């Protein structure tokens, strides 16, 4: 057998672990009361993605175009939203500020250098600037 056939055979037998298999973002636990939405597990979500809750909250407020507030464990939004809308905003945050665009892994850190925020991948070493919120 030649190299390409051996490679195809090995790849077909190997099991691939995707980022989703290893890294799970908890779904938002959303409760609405009146004209207010509460994400009860916001602290858990921020810890799972290893990001500052202030940064995540600021992005969600801007993305949903509404005012709100947060404490260590909850996010309060001043309008009614369903869970899918909140989860969509969190996934958008992750695509912008969590996943490496080179290798696709979530093993990244945000660091500020000379007033510019950078996303540095711990897995492949790639670095890119990210937009300001």
Secondary structure, DSSP 4 states (H G I P E B T S, - for coil): --HHHHHHHHHHHSPPPPHHHH--PPPP-EEEETTEEEETTHHHHHHHTT--HHHHHHHHHHHHT--EEE-SS-EEESS---HHHHHHHHHHHHHHHTS-TTT--S-EEEEEETTEEEEEETTT--EEE----
